[in-house]
Amino acid sequence: MSNSVPLLCFWSLCYCFAAGSPVPFGPEGRLEDKLHKPKAIQTEVKPSVRFNLRTSKDPEHEGCYLSLGHSQPLEDCSFNMTAKTFFIIHGWTEKDDFSLGNVHLIGYSLGAHVAGYAGNFVKGTVGRITGLDPAGPMFEGADIHKRLSPDDADFVDVLHTYTRSFGLSIGIQMPVGHIDIYPNGGDFQPGCGLNDVLGSIAYGTITEVVKCEHERAIHLFVDSLVNQDKPSFAFQCTDSNRFKKGICLSCRKNRCNSIGYNAKKMRNKRNSKMYLKTRAGMPFRVYHYQMKIHVFSYKNMGEIEPTFYVTLYGTNADSQTLPLEIVERIEQNATNTFLVYTEEDLGDLLKIQLTWEGASQSWYNLWKELRSYLSQPRNPGRELNIRRIRVKSGETQRKLTFCAEDPENTSISPGRELWFRKCRDGWRMKNETSPTVELP
């Protein structure tokens, strides 16, 4: 990490970060006295409110006290006026101390809306506000002046990590920034265990699970600082289901962006929703792949729900066996799109193994098998054909085509596998180009 990047601590008081070291800037008064009054009344706050500014790295240092109504310059307290300045809510500043364009407010949960209040009430425009899983209760659907909104700063980016639980949204679901990023769909975060709700309740760990989901936004932001060589990218998409189908891995026209500290300013559209997958811990970065598979059948098989898995082989590493999540259903004689992701950098992809899983022991998969069997005509032979797989890397935007290893054998059935090898860069095949014209 470069020396110019600040260190962040998310405490209940405001921490101002200048010149790469933490500078506590904590109010000694009631926050609600400052937030819920018009500007004309805010000047009547009792003079007992003081701010303590500490620039020393010594935790025992007494600091420098600033009082409301006094024009004591911040320079007298050794504040670096030229450094980039960050505020961790709660906090405030007098006008004309420094350029608001250099101010970056970072608010977590309720603090994200406090940051919005600060950006809305201050004279001038704050440079940036980052909302870390802004609070949902009483803010969902509220007027833009009563919550964090794109009007509160020149650039507002938001991470949503806990948008639903038992019908209650702990974090706000609606988009409230210029870009709103929903890691893992914005609800269940890997490693937090919320998928096992009944187990969490039985073992009395539900509170820790809720905390893990909600605080994941903080850890994602910190990860963007301490692991800048492993940035996580989010991709613009209209909703979570389309992203799960692998449709939205484009970086054209600002459709992808880094998350956290290194997010790039985007103001061409408001409320641009973006999605990504992450690991369970730092570094959170994963590698996204879009897979386009044209599935066709020589027989009328009726509705079928195959359970496909792929293993990717690359120059750096091989992936684990990855499921192809079927969001809706497999379309026969059509191109189906899937999203897979790996925790390791595979390098350049060389080959792909596609497996159709046989009958599973789970009741759900047994029911799927039975339903598929009953929906088919008599003795059709459960067999599909796949000639090639097209792959696009979200991180590099590179496109590759993989052809069946044995062109004479492209059929796959339950318990069988097919191998595909890289046959060209890009997606268009020679036989897919325009027809050739014989010259005289």
N, C-alpha and C positions, 0 to 999 in steps of 0.2 A: 504494500500500500504506500502511495506517495506521501511525502511529508505535508502536502497541502490539503489532505483530506482530514476532516475533523473526526474526533472520536465522539461517540454518542452514548449517553446513559439515559434511560427512560425512567425518571423518578417522578414523584407527584408534584414537585415544584418545577419551576421553569429553570432550564439550564441553557445558557447562551454559550455557543462554541465559536471561539475566534482564535485564529492563528494556531489551530491544531490542538488546543488544550481546553478542557472544560472550565467554564466560568459560571458558577451558580448565580442566578439572578432571581431570587425568590421573594414574592410579596408576603408581607406580614399583615394581612387583612382579609376580609371576606370577599371571595371571588364574585358572589352574586351581586354585591354592591356595585361592582364595576361593569357587569355585563348587561343587566336588565334595566338600565336607565338611559334615556336619551343623552346626547352629547352635552346639551346645555346643563343637565343635572350632574353629569359626571364630574364636573369641576368642583362640585361641592363636597366631594369625598373628604372625610375627616383627615386632617394632617397626620394622624397617628400611623397611617400606612407608610411603610418604609421599604426600600429595596436594598438588598445587600449584594454588591458586585464584588466577586473575588476573581482575580486574575492569577493569583499565586498557585503554584502546583502543591503547595503545602496545605494539607487538609485542615491543619490547626490554625491557619491564618485567619485573623479576625475579619478581614474583608473591608470594603469601603461602603458606607451607608449613604443612600440617596433618598431624599425626602421630596414628596410632592409639593409643588409650589415654589421650589428653589431651583435656580438656574445653574446649579453646579455642573460644569462641563464633565463629560464622561472621561475626557483625557486626564483629569485630576485623579481618577481611579485606575490609571494605567490601562484603559480600554483601547484596544487597537482599532482605530477608526477606519483603516484601509482594508482590513481583513474581511473575508466573506463571513457573514454572521448568520447563525441558526438559532432559533428559539424552540425549545421543547415546552409545550404548554404546561403550566400557565405562565403568561408573561405579557409585558406591555412596554412601550417605549415612548418618550417624548418626541414631538415633531422636531425636525431639523437636527438631530444628532448625527445622522448618516443617511445614505441613499436607501429608500425603501426597496428599490429594485434589487439590492443585494441581500435582502432579507428572505430567509426560507423558514416558514413556520411548519413544524411537524407536530401533528396532534394525533393521539391514540384514543380510540373509543369516544367518550364524551369530549375529550380534549380536541378531537378533530373538528367538532362543531364550534368549540371555543376559538380555535384558529380561524374559522370562518367568520365569527363575530369580530375578531381582531382585524381581519382583512377588510371587513365591511365598514367598520367604524373609523378606521384610521384615515387621516387626510393624505391622499395619495394612493398609489397602487403597490401592494406587496408583490415582490418578485415571484414567489412560489409558495404554495401550500401543499403539503403532503398529508393526506388523511389515511391513517392506519386503522382499518376496520372501524369506521365511524359508527357510533352507537345508533341502533335502530329504533328501540321503543320511544315513542313520542316524537320521533323525527321522520319516520317513514311517511312519505307523502306530504310532509309539511311544506309551507311556502318557502321559497328560496331565501327569504330574509330571516328565516328562523332555523336555518341549518347551513351546513357547508354547501357551497354552490360554486359554479365556475366564475361568478361575478366577484368572488372574494379575493382573487389574485390574478396576476398575469398568466399564471399557469397553475392549474390544480390537478394533481394526480392522486389517485385513490387506490388502495389495496383492500379488497373485500375477502376476508377469510372465514367468516362465521355468520352466514346470512340466514341460517334457519336451524331450528332445533325444537322438536315437539310442537311445531306450529308457531313458535315465537322466534322472531328475528333478533338475535342479540346484536349483530352488526346490521347495518342498513343494507337492504337489497337493491334499492333503486340506484341508478347512476347519479352521482352528485359532483363530478369533476369534468375536466376536459377529456381525460382518459380515466376509465374505471376498469381496473384489472381484477379478474376473478381467478386466483390460483386454484387449480383443481375444481373448477366450477364455483368456487366461492363458498362451499359448504363443508364437506368432509375432508380434512387435511390428513395426509398420510403420517402415520406415527402417533396420532392423537387418540385413536381407538374409539371414536364416536360411532363407528359402524356397529360395534358391539354394545349397543345401548343397554340392553337388559343385563349383560355382564357387568357393565360399569355401575349400574344401580345396585346390583346384588352385592358387589364388593365395596360399595361406598366410595367409588372413585369418580363419580360423575362430575363433581366440582372440578377436579383436576383436568378432566377431559374438556370441559367447557373452557377452562382457562387456557389450555393448550391450543384449542381452535382459535380463540379470540386473539391470543397473543402471537399467533403465528405471523401476523402482519408485521409486528415489530422485528421478529427474527429474520424475516425476508428482507426488510430494509437494512438491518445491520449486516446481513450477508452480502448485500450489494456494495457495502463499504470494505469489508475485510476480505472478500473474495472477488476483487474487481477483475481478476484474470479469468474468472468463471462466471460471466454475467448470465442472468436468466432472461429469456426473451418471451414476450407475450404477443399474441396475434389477434388482430381485429376479427370479430365474428358477431353475428346478430344474436346468437344464443348458445348456451352450453351444449345442447344436443348436436347442433351443426358442427361445433368444434370436436365433439367426441367422434363424429363421423369422419373426421380428417379433412373436411372441406376447406378449412380456414388456415392455411399455412403460407400465406402470401406476404411478402414484404413490399410489394409495389404500392406506390402512392401512400407511404407512411402507414401501411397496414400492420407493421410490427414495431416493437419498441422494447428497449431495456426496461427493467422494473427497478424500483427503489431509487437510490441516490442518482444514478446515471440515466434516468428516464429523460428522453429528449422532449423539448417543448413542442407541443402540438396544439395549435389553436384553429386549424382549418375546419374542424368539426367539434361540436360540443357533445359531451356524453358519448364518446366512442368507447364501446365495450370491448375488452380484450381478455383473452384466456391463455392459460398455460398449464402444464403439468409440472410437478416438483417432486424432489426426493423427500424423505421423512426428516432429514437433518441437513446441517451445513456441510459442504456447499449444496445448495438446493437445486442447482442447475441439472436439467436433463436434456436429452437430445430427441427432438420430435421428428417423426417420419410420417408422411402421407403415403398410403399404399392404395393403388388403383388396380383392382383385379376384375377382369372381364370373365364372368362365369357363364358358361353356356351348357346346354343339355341337348342330347340327340333324341331324348324321349320326354314325353309329358309326365313329369314327376309330381306335379301339383305343388302345394306349398311345402317348403323344406327349410329346416333350421340347422344347418351343419355347424359343428363346433370346430372352428379353424384356429390353428396356432402357427406362428412363424418363428424361425430362428435365423437371425441375421449374422453373417460372417463377414468380418472386415479385416483390413490390413493391421489394425491395432489390437483388436479383440473380437470375441464372439459374444453375442447377446445371450441372455437366458431365453427360455422358451416363452414367447409372448402371445397372449390371447388376442385374437381379432374381435374386439367388442362389437356385437351386432346391436346397434341402437334401435333399428326398426326390424327389418328382415332382409334376408338375402334375395336379391332380384336375379332371376334366371334370364339368360340371354341379354344381359345388361352389365354395365360397369359398376361395380360396388367400391365405395371408398371407405377406408379405415384409417384410424390413428393409432400408431404404436409409438412408444418412447423407451429409451434406454438410459440407465444411470451412468453408463460409461461411454467414452468416446471410442467408437468402433473404427474410426478412420474411414478410408474408402471402402464402400461395400463391394464384395466380390461375388457372393452367392446367397441364396435364400432357400431354406427348407420349409415347405408348407405341409402341415399335417392335419388330417381330419380325424379328430379324436373319436374313438369307438364309444360304445355304451359306457356311461358313467354309473357309479354306485349311488350318486345323489338322487333323491326323489325328484328333484326339479328336472334334472337331465333325463331321468327315466320317463317322466311325463312328456318331455319334449320329443323323445324318441317315439313313444307310443302315438302321440298326436300326429307326428310326421308320417308314421306308418299308416294310420287310419285315413289320412288325407290323400294318400297316393292311390292311383289306379292299381289293379292287381298285377303283381310281379313286374314292376317296371324296371327293377334293378337300380339300386341307389348309387348313381354314378354321375359325377359332374366333370366338366372338362375346363381346364385352365391352360392357356398357351403361354401367357406372359404376365409379368407383374411390373407395374410402373411405380417408381419410388421417388419421392421428393423430400429432401432434407429441409426442415424448417430453419435450422441454424445457418446452413450454407446456401440455401435456395438452389442447390444442385439437383438436376433431374437425371434419373437413370432408368434404363429398361433392362429387365431380366427375362430371358427366354427359357422355356422348358429345356432341361438338359438333354432329354431325348424327344426330339420333335415328333416321333412316331407314337409316343406314349404321353398323352396329356390328360389322362383320366385319373380321377381321385375318388375314393369311396371311404366309408368309415373304417378306421384302423389303418389307412394307407397314407403314403406321403409322396410328395413331388419335389424335385430339386430344380432350381432355376439358377442360371449363371448370367452374369452381366454380359449383355450383348451389344450395348451401345450407350453413349451419353445422350441425354435427351429422351423424349418420349415418342417422337414420330419414327415409325419403321419404314424401311424402303418400300414395302408393298402398300404403304399408306399414303405415299406422296401422289402427286397428280399423275395421271396416266401419261406414259411417254408417247411421243408422236414420231413415227418413222419418217425420216427425211428421204426425199427422192434421190 
